[in-house]
Amino acid sequence: MSIISKTTSQFISFIFIGLLSLVNVSCSDDKDVFQGGNGYVQFKLYKSASYEKSETSRAGDNRVDYLNEAKKVKILLTSEDFSFSQTLSLNAYNDENAEYGLRSEKLELIPGEYTVSGFYLYGKTEEQIFAGIPSEKTTFTIVSGGLVVQDLLVDAIGRGLVKFELIKNIQASRGASDSEPYPFSDINKVDIKIQNMDTKKTQEFKSLKVTYVEDFDDRGIGYRTSVGRIDTLVTAEAGNYKILSYAAYNRTELLQYFNDEVLGEATFTVTDNKQTDAKVPVTIMETAANIKDYYNLRTLWEELGGPNWSYVGESYPKGTNWDFENKDVDMWGNQPGVSLDKNGRVIGLSIGDFNPTGVVPDVIGEFTELQSLALGTHNDKLRPGENPLADLKGGLTPAVLEKLRSDYMDNFALRDSRQDWDVQMQRCMVESGQPAIKKSIVQPKDVIHGDMTNGIKGISEAIGKLQKLEVLYIANSPIAELPQALGDLESCTDLEIYNCSRLTAFPDQLARMKNLTQLNMAMNPQLAAAFPDGIKALAEGDAGKTLQILYLGYNNIGSLPENVSDMKKLGKIDLIYNKLTALPAFGKDVNLVQGTFDYNEIERIEKDADGYFCGMDDVESLSFSHNKLTEFPNIFDAKSIYIMASIDFSYNKISKVETTKGINTNNLSLAGNALKTFPKDLFTAGSPLTVLNLSGNQIEEITNDDIKGEKTYMMTSLDLSNNRLKKLPDDMNGTYMPHLYGIDISGNQFSAFPWGLANISYLNTLIMRNQRDDDGNRVYKEWPTNIGNHKGLRALLLGGNDIGKVPETERLSYLINTLDVSDNPSIVLNVSSVCPYIKAGMYLLIYDTTQDIRGCDYLTLE
């Protein structure tokens, strides 16, 4: 384009003053109706750098920085008869759009041909910022009622938009310049510095927000890569650029800085008024610690039969395997069962559910940040939920450790004795404000010793190098020997060796573990003879000083060494399904929180010199069910500091309860024993019982004196079912048991309704099924007339008796919304008063279709 400079004075002589009366400037848009006889012209200004039409003007010897600086244009026009100028305002939608062009107000002219001689641009303060003339003759013709749009070019600096994207630049070692480990996905923002290779000018863009995106690239179907997407568009002058440097940050700190020495040929070209996509290669060093971890993952996978792995757990889709072929190396850590820390280092491995096979190789010792390693767990086959070790986001937090340590006790060992109660009573107890009743997940028949879920045959001694390892689980595997290096794991707090049926010796190296907190060696009955000495070694070693949780169920252990009392920090112990005949005293200094000793052959419970079986300050629950105790052990005290949540002596051979101290618990079960008399000592000693199960004994009588005590009023749930009672004492009423919410007296010998219970306003559930004498005859025959007047009763269960015709005057109460009259062959009952509630599903009537139930066609009757 040629350059010609003109000044305003050169054009003044062309202005034809007499025609000004014919010139009118209009601000109307294209839809306005033009004034008759005249036409309009509108000028549009574009940057010459990006103009794509034929050239219509040339610039003067000046240059505009930004097109949006121009606010007015003065146009110099000539016709056959005259010359003149007119100043018009310029506008655009906004400053950004201005770079793509400005348009003037519409200028009204008389019809004819006009030539653009030149134009001037003015800024906000009316100063001239540009002068230009067409590079060739530029004419336009005005017709009556028409609009002409005339383009003018301005020599303005070309600028375009740049959209950066972070891509990975994986490099081999650069010696001392190797970057610190961090995951590419952790980049949250970035600073980018660029240089115009033509002008040598530099620009730096600060704190550009980065979004990590995984996607497939063009290497082939299924190959996964990732990029750092930057949605912010930045502006740069038109030209050729190279990236000088970048600095990558997470939310709080600098992750990495690299300059052009590493960036190499990271170039791009900016074109005026166009968007350019520029790739910023972010350096990932193969020698960075996190990338080394990923290569080690592949080695571990290959050594343990990885190509044949197939996931069978609950945390990921069935059949899942690890994938190394179809993703970038920095994404190799993103595998199911692998947990990474904020720097991308491997901190957790849970691989038991993939059926690994072989010997864990030496490479295991290279995972120097590893915190947890699960080579199978106790719930591989019978899991109550997801494995908390499957994905340790955030690492081994206190909450995760608590969940790990409680899982076996809560779901495999601990038994809620309230499961023995009638279903309606269970519902009643929860309604009365008690905690939900926890159902046992695992039953003895479900656990099969020797059932394998993986093929781990051994572990390299290199595991001893893992000085940050806190959790190690080995389970359900054919491993025959454990590495001696386990004793060197100074950070290991939680160790599980579960169902390893081919172990032939107790691993004495465990006694050397200095911070062992939890040890689960359940389901190893082949070591039954070795356990007593093994436990003794634990108690005498370093582990005995720190051990808090010990799970030893399903092991056929015949005895415990007396020095278990040396484990002063022991708080939880499980010994279910063994062959213990006696329990040694843990002693006053061992404050058990939870202890399960069910399903043994225990005949006695020892006490220390001070009369303690164990310290009682922190006890939540102790369970001795299904043993051979004949007497209630005198190891409790109703005046101890804390109330115990649950004590279970059900299904023993206890024939009497003699205690002067009582027991400080809310929930006591003596079900399934051989009691012939009511255990009144529990009440007279002031035991704060709220839930008491005495079902399945041989109790024949309860007197008023039996239930009197300073805390009798606390009773809410009482199970007296399946005894030999004929009546209840008069004092079992609202005076002595005002808060009794539910009572079950089924399976006794009542011939009359216990009306004293009706005096308890809080009573919600009364179960009185199957009353039989010694010969098996039904002895209860009367309907409890006017029982519907009780305002609190909601469930009345009278099934299995011999109730006859219910008087027609008896109207059932809708308040008693659960009524059981089943297995009363002679009953005649009119239920018309509650039929609407039955139809609405608000009333549960338990009946036999053969019974004479009247007044409700909705019922199915024969």
GUMAR-43362 format. One line per 4 residues: number of its first residue (from 0); for each residue y, x, z of C-alpha. Coordinates in pm, whole numbers. Layout:
// GUMAR-43362
NUM	Y:X:Z; ...
// end
This chain:
// GUMAR-43362
0	0:0:0; 344:142:-92; 609:145:179; 969:25:111
4	1237:3:380; 1509:-265:361; 1784:-372:602; 1926:-711:670
8	2265:-627:513; 2109:-577:170; 2016:-944:157; 2328:-1114:295
12	2488:-1129:-47; 2204:-1344:-176; 2260:-1627:69; 2395:-1931:-101
16	2612:-2100:160; 2667:-2419:-37; 2296:-2506:-33; 2249:-2493:344
20	2298:-2864:358; 1975:-2899:161; 1770:-2677:397; 1602:-2833:705
24	1358:-2664:942; 1070:-2900:1047; 825:-2861:1338; 597:-3144:1228
28	229:-3081:1157; 45:-3129:830; -2:-3502:887; 376:-3575:900
32	527:-3780:619; 759:-3555:418; 1116:-3668:351; 1154:-3806:2
36	1244:-3552:-271; 1191:-3232:-72; 882:-3022:7; 773:-2772:271
40	656:-2416:303; 473:-2264:605; 430:-1889:639; 114:-1734:793
44	123:-1375:912; -191:-1160:918; -271:-802:1006; -314:-602:687
48	-606:-413:848; -829:-720:847; -681:-927:562; -951:-1015:311
52	-744:-1194:40; -548:-1028:-240; -256:-830:-109; 69:-1030:-85
56	308:-804:103; 364:-448:212; 512:-310:528; 821:-118:600
60	817:220:770; 739:69:1108; 422:-70:1269; 348:-348:1518
64	128:-267:1816; 5:-621:1877; 68:-912:1644; 132:-1139:1942
68	452:-943:2012; 620:-1127:1721; 791:-1452:1831; 1016:-1521:1528
72	1025:-1435:1157; 1330:-1423:929; 1232:-1491:567; 1445:-1368:275
76	1410:-1602:-25; 1556:-1613:-378; 1551:-1879:-648; 1704:-1902:-998
80	2043:-1990:-861; 2076:-1843:-514; 1936:-1623:-231; 1922:-1705:138
84	1738:-1633:467; 1597:-1855:736; 1463:-1769:1086; 1153:-1955:1197
88	954:-1958:1525; 597:-1821:1525; 307:-1952:1731; -66:-1924:1797
92	-307:-2094:2041; -294:-1794:2272; -233:-1419:2268; -594:-1342:2183
96	-593:-1577:1885; -263:-1431:1770; -443:-1117:1660; -621:-1330:1400
100	-292:-1465:1260; 38:-1637:1339; 193:-1938:1170; 558:-2031:1137
104	738:-2355:1166; 751:-2556:840; 1062:-2494:628; 1195:-2788:423
108	1324:-2691:76; 1436:-2869:-242; 1176:-2856:-520; 1170:-2540:-724
112	1032:-2187:-745; 1107:-1936:-472; 1043:-1564:-433; 984:-1384:-102
116	1216:-1082:-106; 1133:-961:244; 1087:-1060:610; 1174:-941:958
120	985:-990:1286; 1158:-1030:1622; 1020:-1003:1976; 1092:-1195:2295
124	1436:-1039:2341; 1543:-1097:1979; 1506:-727:1895; 1377:-648:1547
128	1026:-503:1568; 922:-500:1204; 1065:-517:848; 849:-573:543
132	861:-664:171; 587:-780:-63; 407:-504:-252; 425:-719:-565
136	625:-1021:-672; 541:-1309:-439; 647:-1656:-550; 564:-2010:-453
140	666:-2349:-590; 794:-2641:-386; 717:-2988:-516; 846:-3315:-381
144	641:-3427:-80; 416:-3114:-91; 329:-2832:150; 283:-2469:47
148	117:-2213:275; 227:-1858:203; 49:-1552:359; 243:-1246:470
152	87:-918:580; 201:-718:881; 111:-356:934; -27:-402:1290
156	-272:-182:1475; -625:-302:1407; -830:-399:1711; -1173:-543:1760
160	-1395:-669:2038; -1679:-463:2183; -1983:-602:2362; -2182:-333:2541
164	-2552:-352:2623; -2744:-108:2842; -3063:19:2686; -3316:259:2832
168	-3323:624:2729; -3648:762:2872; -3640:1142:2886; -3863:1421:3006
172	-3758:1656:3286; -3411:1809:3282; -3472:2031:3581; -3212:2014:3853
176	-3030:1731:3676; -3311:1480:3729; -3173:1152:3856; -3257:992:4184
180	-3509:708:4157; -3383:356:4110; -3505:59:3909; -3321:-21:3587
184	-3307:-381:3706; -3094:-278:4004; -2786:-199:3793; -2528:-459:3888
188	-2213:-313:3731; -2114:-18:3516; -1812:193:3420; -1806:302:3054
192	-1577:564:2899; -1537:583:2519; -1344:807:2276; -1197:728:1932
196	-1334:1010:1721; -1044:973:1474; -749:971:1716; -927:1141:2013
200	-787:873:2241; -1009:765:2532; -1055:433:2709; -1245:349:3025
204	-1371:7:3124; -1436:-41:3494; -1682:-262:3685; -1838:-445:3392
208	-2090:-691:3536; -2450:-629:3426; -2731:-885:3406; -3089:-757:3389
212	-3289:-931:3116; -3653:-883:3021; -3751:-964:2666; -3975:-868:2380
216	-3850:-606:2138; -3935:-531:1776; -4218:-285:1843; -4479:-553:1799
220	-4586:-889:1929; -4607:-892:2306; -4439:-559:2383; -4202:-616:2672
224	-3885:-425:2734; -3563:-488:2924; -3190:-444:2878; -2877:-468:3086
228	-2669:-744:2933; -2288:-726:2967; -2119:-1052:2874; -1765:-919:2916
232	-1592:-849:2582; -1348:-556:2579; -1081:-469:2320; -1052:-137:2137
236	-849:-9:1841; -1030:-10:1509; -1210:317:1441; -1521:526:1503
240	-1622:582:1865; -1863:770:2081; -1958:695:2441; -1835:976:2663
244	-1992:872:2992; -2117:588:3205; -2155:531:3579; -2412:275:3696
248	-2384:97:4031; -2580:-150:4235; -2384:-386:4454; -2275:-119:4699
252	-2329:233:4570; -2337:464:4270; -2682:488:4119; -2630:727:3831
256	-2363:910:3626; -2416:1075:3289; -2180:1224:3028; -2206:1286:2653
260	-2443:1580:2704; -2717:1326:2775; -2577:1034:2578; -2593:1231:2251
264	-2536:1019:1941; -2425:704:2118; -2169:597:1858; -2031:273:1720
268	-1755:150:1490; -1484:-102:1580; -1349:-320:1299; -1026:-517:1323
272	-1071:-871:1455; -1451:-842:1463; -1706:-806:1741; -1910:-489:1763
276	-2230:-456:1964; -2254:-111:2124; -2566:28:2290; -2525:242:2602
280	-2836:456:2658; -2909:468:3031; -3111:774:3119; -3446:726:3289
284	-3617:1050:3384; -3995:1057:3366; -3990:1296:3660; -3800:1054:3884
288	-4009:963:4187; -4042:595:4094; -4163:678:3742; -4415:922:3890
292	-4540:636:4108; -4597:426:3797; -4799:696:3622; -5003:724:3942
296	-5059:349:3935; -5217:385:3595; -5442:666:3716; -5550:459:4019
300	-5619:159:3796; -5827:363:3552; -6029:532:3830; -6113:195:3991
304	-6235:22:3676; -5900:-129:3590; -5983:-251:3237; -6242:-484:3392
308	-6022:-620:3670; -5983:-996:3697; -5779:-1159:3974; -5952:-1424:4187
312	-5698:-1484:4465; -5427:-1743:4521; -5102:-1555:4461; -5132:-1505:4083
316	-5306:-1683:3792; -5683:-1646:3781; -5803:-1361:3564; -5475:-1165:3582
320	-5495:-790:3527; -5248:-503:3529; -5077:-418:3199; -4964:-70:3093
324	-4988:-88:2714; -4736:-360:2643; -4430:-265:2844; -4188:24:2899
328	-4297:286:3153; -4019:194:3395; -4172:-156:3407; -4520:-35:3494
332	-4446:-96:3859; -4410:-467:3785; -4777:-549:3838; -4939:-825:4046
336	-5025:-696:4390; -4772:-411:4366; -4460:-417:4583; -4156:-199:4518
340	-3861:-102:4735; -3497:-105:4624; -3542:235:4456; -3844:120:4259
344	-4088:316:4474; -4432:168:4539; -4445:46:4900; -4731:-203:4882
348	-5068:-226:4706; -5294:-530:4741; -5584:-489:4499; -5889:-635:4674
352	-5867:-962:4480; -5899:-782:4144; -6256:-660:4218; -6185:-286:4198
356	-6493:-65:4182; -6563:296:4272; -6409:547:4511; -6036:528:4581
360	-5929:857:4414; -5715:1148:4531; -5411:1004:4356; -5378:755:4644
364	-5220:1037:4843; -4932:1062:4591; -4783:725:4690; -4564:885:4953
368	-4359:571:5021; -4662:342:5059; -4638:111:5360; -4933:-121:5304
372	-5267:-87:5127; -5507:-382:5104; -5852:-306:4965; -5971:-656:5047
376	-5880:-879:5343; -6056:-1116:5581; -5941:-1418:5380; -6042:-1303:5031
380	-6290:-1588:4998; -6171:-1835:5258; -5798:-1799:5238; -5582:-2056:5415
384	-5288:-1968:5193; -5126:-1688:5000; -5189:-1330:5102; -4867:-1202:5265
388	-4955:-851:5144; -4961:-960:4779; -4588:-914:4731; -4392:-743:5007
392	-4041:-818:4894; -3821:-648:5149; -4107:-441:5288; -4294:-483:5615
396	-4033:-680:5804; -4104:-797:6161; -4164:-1147:6023; -4425:-1020:5776
400	-4600:-817:6044; -4606:-1116:6278; -4762:-1329:6004; -5023:-1062:5933
404	-5116:-1016:6297; -5141:-1387:6368; -5335:-1490:6059; -5683:-1408:6179
408	-5636:-1546:6529; -5464:-1865:6415; -5689:-1949:6123; -6026:-1787:6193
412	-6063:-1750:6570; -5835:-1978:6768; -5974:-2324:6828; -5755:-2620:6919
416	-5965:-2803:7176; -5787:-3129:7092; -5997:-3142:6776; -6277:-3280:6998
420	-6076:-3593:7074; -6101:-3927:6895; -5887:-3936:6581; -5673:-4215:6722
424	-5617:-4013:7039; -5520:-3712:6831; -5259:-3923:6657; -5147:-4055:6993
428	-5101:-3703:7134; -4882:-3595:6844; -4676:-3914:6872; -4624:-3843:7240
432	-4446:-3520:7149; -4728:-3266:7161; -4752:-2997:6889; -4948:-3083:6575
436	-5322:-3038:6615; -5436:-2734:6422; -5764:-2782:6241; -6006:-2491:6225
440	-6022:-2354:5873; -6336:-2147:5903; -6665:-2269:6044; -6952:-2033:6130
444	-7160:-2155:5837; -6881:-2058:5594; -6880:-1689:5685; -7154:-1490:5519
448	-7209:-1136:5636; -7242:-895:5344; -7075:-1119:5088; -6874:-875:4874
452	-6552:-942:4685; -6492:-591:4553; -6679:-271:4470; -6490:-11:4676
456	-6754:248:4771; -6535:507:4936; -6184:638:5000; -6053:988:4933
460	-5951:1200:5229; -5613:1224:5051; -5526:895:5218; -5432:1105:5521
464	-5120:1219:5330; -4970:869:5352; -4748:928:5651; -4552:606:5595
468	-4859:384:5571; -4838:109:5833; -5099:-144:5720; -5446:-64:5587
472	-5696:-340:5511; -6053:-266:5401; -6276:-569:5363; -6574:-725:5189
476	-6675:-399:5023; -6987:-182:4997; -6809:114:5156; -7060:319:5359
480	-6832:573:5525; -6466:589:5616; -6256:904:5567; -6191:1116:5875
484	-5828:1128:5762; -5775:775:5897; -5719:939:6232; -5422:1128:6082
488	-5229:815:5981; -4964:843:6250; -4755:549:6122; -5049:312:6079
492	-5015:17:6314; -5245:-241:6156; -5601:-162:6049; -5867:-402:5927
496	-6228:-306:5859; -6379:-648:5795; -6724:-735:5662; -6816:-382:5553
500	-7188:-438:5589; -7295:-91:5472; -7108:99:5742; -7371:264:5957
504	-7159:415:6234; -6858:312:6435; -6558:511:6297; -6471:723:6601
508	-6168:867:6415; -5988:541:6491; -5948:652:6852; -5711:927:6728
512	-5465:685:6573; -5150:722:6780; -4971:399:6692; -5252:153:6627
516	-5134:-194:6724; -5386:-426:6560; -5753:-356:6487; -5969:-615:6314
520	-6336:-513:6296; -6481:-864:6284; -6793:-946:6080; -6973:-613:6117
524	-7287:-715:6311; -7483:-419:6174; -7278:-210:6422; -7370:-431:6719
528	-7537:-149:6911; -7254:94:6838; -6967:-131:6944; -6982:-80:7324
532	-6945:299:7289; -6696:258:7006; -6475:30:7215; -6506:273:7504
536	-6385:557:7278; -6091:345:7166; -5993:271:7525; -6008:640:7615
540	-5829:766:7303; -5473:754:7173; -5537:412:7018; -5615:262:7357
544	-5261:336:7474; -5100:134:7193; -5354:-131:7095; -5223:-485:7137
548	-5454:-694:6917; -5830:-656:6891; -6045:-882:6673; -6421:-835:6717
552	-6575:-1171:6625; -6913:-1220:6453; -7056:-885:6565; -7348:-968:6799
556	-7189:-744:7063; -7399:-755:7380; -7154:-605:7631; -6803:-471:7677
560	-6730:-145:7859; -6544:-176:8185; -6270:54:8064; -6124:-220:7845
564	-5895:-242:8145; -5739:85:8024; -5590:-94:7723; -5278:-190:7915
568	-5091:-329:7613; -5371:-554:7494; -5237:-905:7437; -5475:-1070:7193
572	-5853:-1038:7180; -6112:-1230:6984; -6483:-1206:7063; -6618:-1530:6915
576	-6978:-1542:6797; -7114:-1245:6984; -7391:-1214:7245; -7191:-1135:7555
580	-7355:-1243:7880; -7064:-1139:8101; -6698:-1052:8068; -6569:-750:8258
584	-6234:-778:8430; -5945:-677:8208; -5746:-646:8525; -5411:-741:8662
588	-5221:-501:8432; -5362:-642:8107; -5159:-952:8032; -5356:-1137:7767
592	-5158:-1381:7555; -5452:-1520:7362; -5821:-1468:7423; -6111:-1633:7244
596	-6460:-1583:7388; -6628:-1886:7234; -6989:-1900:7114; -7135:-1631:7336
600	-7387:-1644:7622; -7139:-1575:7902; -7268:-1662:8247; -7001:-1496:8458
604	-6643:-1374:8436; -6563:-1073:8651; -6248:-1015:8858; -6081:-693:8964
608	-6023:-592:9327; -5712:-811:9339; -5898:-1116:9214; -5771:-1104:8856
612	-5970:-1148:8538; -5652:-1057:8351; -5280:-1074:8415; -5163:-1434:8388
616	-4792:-1380:8328; -4803:-1424:7948; -5115:-1631:7881; -5079:-1895:7609
620	-5444:-1979:7556; -5787:-1872:7678; -6102:-2022:7534; -6454:-1988:7676
624	-6620:-2280:7499; -6988:-2286:7403; -7112:-2044:7667; -7341:-2066:7972
628	-7099:-2081:8264; -7226:-2297:8550; -6914:-2288:8769; -6547:-2315:8697
632	-6423:-1956:8748; -6177:-1914:9029; -5940:-1692:8832; -5639:-1924:8798
636	-5352:-2037:9016; -5140:-2348:8967; -4848:-2158:9117; -4852:-1867:8870
640	-4523:-1792:8698; -4577:-1942:8353; -4754:-2256:8236; -5041:-2180:7999
644	-5056:-2394:7687; -5433:-2434:7665; -5748:-2341:7857; -6088:-2439:7715
648	-6417:-2440:7906; -6584:-2704:7692; -6956:-2703:7620; -7073:-2484:7903
652	-7301:-2586:8191; -7035:-2629:8457; -7156:-2872:8722; -6868:-2847:8966
656	-6504:-2747:8986; -6410:-2598:9318; -6073:-2432:9336; -5810:-2422:9607
660	-5552:-2275:9372; -5579:-2507:9073; -5474:-2399:8727; -5130:-2364:8572
664	-5192:-2518:8230; -5089:-2829:8043; -5408:-2863:7839; -5753:-2822:7991
668	-6085:-2908:7833; -6404:-2942:8036; -6576:-3153:7774; -6949:-3127:7725
672	-7036:-2986:8067; -7255:-3116:8350; -6994:-3252:8590; -7119:-3535:8808
676	-6806:-3570:9016; -6443:-3589:8911; -6271:-3244:8942; -6022:-3362:9204
680	-5936:-3007:9314; -5738:-2969:8993; -5510:-3254:9101; -5488:-3188:9472
684	-5396:-2822:9403; -5099:-2933:9196; -5217:-2836:8846; -4950:-2950:8591
688	-5202:-3113:8358; -5074:-3330:8075; -5389:-3324:7858; -5732:-3335:8023
692	-6063:-3372:7841; -6362:-3461:8059; -6568:-3627:7788; -6941:-3573:7760
696	-7011:-3514:8130; -7204:-3720:8384; -6918:-3843:8603; -7012:-4168:8778
700	-6711:-4242:8993; -6342:-4171:9033; -6169:-4264:9357; -5805:-4308:9444
704	-5806:-3981:9636; -5944:-3794:9334; -5631:-3834:9124; -5362:-3786:9382
708	-5154:-3473:9359; -4793:-3367:9339; -4812:-3334:8958; -5048:-3619:8867
712	-4750:-3801:8719; -4739:-3547:8431; -5064:-3675:8273; -5014:-3809:7919
716	-5361:-3790:7758; -5692:-3840:7936; -6038:-3840:7778; -6311:-3982:8003
720	-6540:-4087:7720; -6918:-4055:7734; -6959:-4044:8110; -7121:-4299:8344
724	-6812:-4471:8481; -6819:-4839:8571; -6456:-4870:8676; -6134:-4680:8727
728	-5955:-4642:9061; -5680:-4888:9142; -5428:-4605:9166; -5474:-4509:8802
732	-5166:-4712:8720; -4797:-4689:8650; -4723:-4554:8998; -4937:-4242:8986
736	-4964:-4194:8607; -4640:-4346:8475; -4638:-4131:8158; -4999:-4184:8052
740	-4973:-4235:7676; -5337:-4249:7574; -5677:-4285:7741; -6028:-4290:7601
744	-6301:-4447:7818; -6551:-4508:7541; -6921:-4455:7600; -6916:-4555:7966
748	-7046:-4862:8153; -6739:-5082:8199; -6816:-5453:8228; -6458:-5552:8310
752	-6127:-5457:8156; -5940:-5187:8357; -5625:-5390:8419; -5465:-5116:8625
756	-5397:-4936:8297; -5201:-5236:8173; -4951:-5160:8448; -4854:-4835:8270
760	-4557:-4920:8050; -4584:-4601:7842; -4948:-4663:7752; -4975:-4650:7373
764	-5348:-4611:7301; -5648:-4751:7487; -5994:-4677:7352; -6284:-4866:7511
768	-6568:-4857:7262; -6943:-4871:7318; -6986:-4969:7682; -7360:-4946:7763
772	-7575:-4949:8078; -7850:-4695:8149; -8092:-4896:7933; -7851:-4904:7638
776	-7749:-5268:7677; -7396:-5376:7587; -7212:-5458:7910; -6854:-5530:7807
780	-6812:-5887:7681; -6467:-6018:7768; -6154:-6029:7559; -5855:-5888:7755
784	-5656:-6211:7765; -5278:-6176:7715; -5308:-5804:7642; -5055:-5867:7366
788	-4789:-5904:7633; -4800:-5528:7688; -4483:-5399:7522; -4594:-5039:7479
792	-4953:-5070:7357; -4993:-4994:6986; -5366:-4919:6951; -5652:-5108:7117
796	-6001:-4999:7017; -6280:-5229:7145; -6550:-5168:6887; -6919:-5142:6971
800	-6914:-5400:7251; -7033:-5759:7288; -6710:-5960:7286; -6773:-6327:7200
804	-6530:-6598:7104; -6167:-6514:7168; -5982:-6819:7310; -5783:-7006:7044
808	-5481:-6985:7272; -5484:-6605:7236; -5233:-6494:6977; -5260:-6135:6865
812	-4948:-5930:6902; -4805:-5754:6598; -4704:-5476:6838; -5069:-5375:6877
816	-5082:-5268:6514; -5423:-5094:6532; -5704:-5317:6655; -6073:-5225:6640
820	-6320:-5511:6691; -6596:-5371:6471; -6959:-5385:6587; -6901:-5688:6809
824	-7169:-5912:6652; -7075:-6235:6829; -6699:-6217:6807; -6495:-6512:6679
828	-6134:-6409:6626; -5832:-6584:6475; -5590:-6329:6327; -5344:-6571:6167
832	-5058:-6446:6385; -5084:-6097:6237; -5205:-6184:5886; -4860:-6128:5725
836	-4853:-5780:5876; -5207:-5709:5752; -5101:-5809:5400; -4791:-5589:5422
840	-4998:-5287:5529; -4828:-5280:5868; -5133:-5373:6070; -5472:-5198:6078
844	-5761:-5426:6162; -6093:-5247:6194; -6372:-5503:6151; -6709:-5574:5988
848	-6727:-5801:5685; -7008:-5996:5855; -6795:-6092:6154; -6634:-6431:6208
852	-6270:-6332:6150; -6047:-6631:6078; -5695:-6709:5971; -5636:-6450:5697
856	-5765:-6497:5342; -5648:-6149:5258; -5948:-5999:5443; -6275:-5926:5267
860	-6545:-6124:5449; -6898:-6224:5364
// end
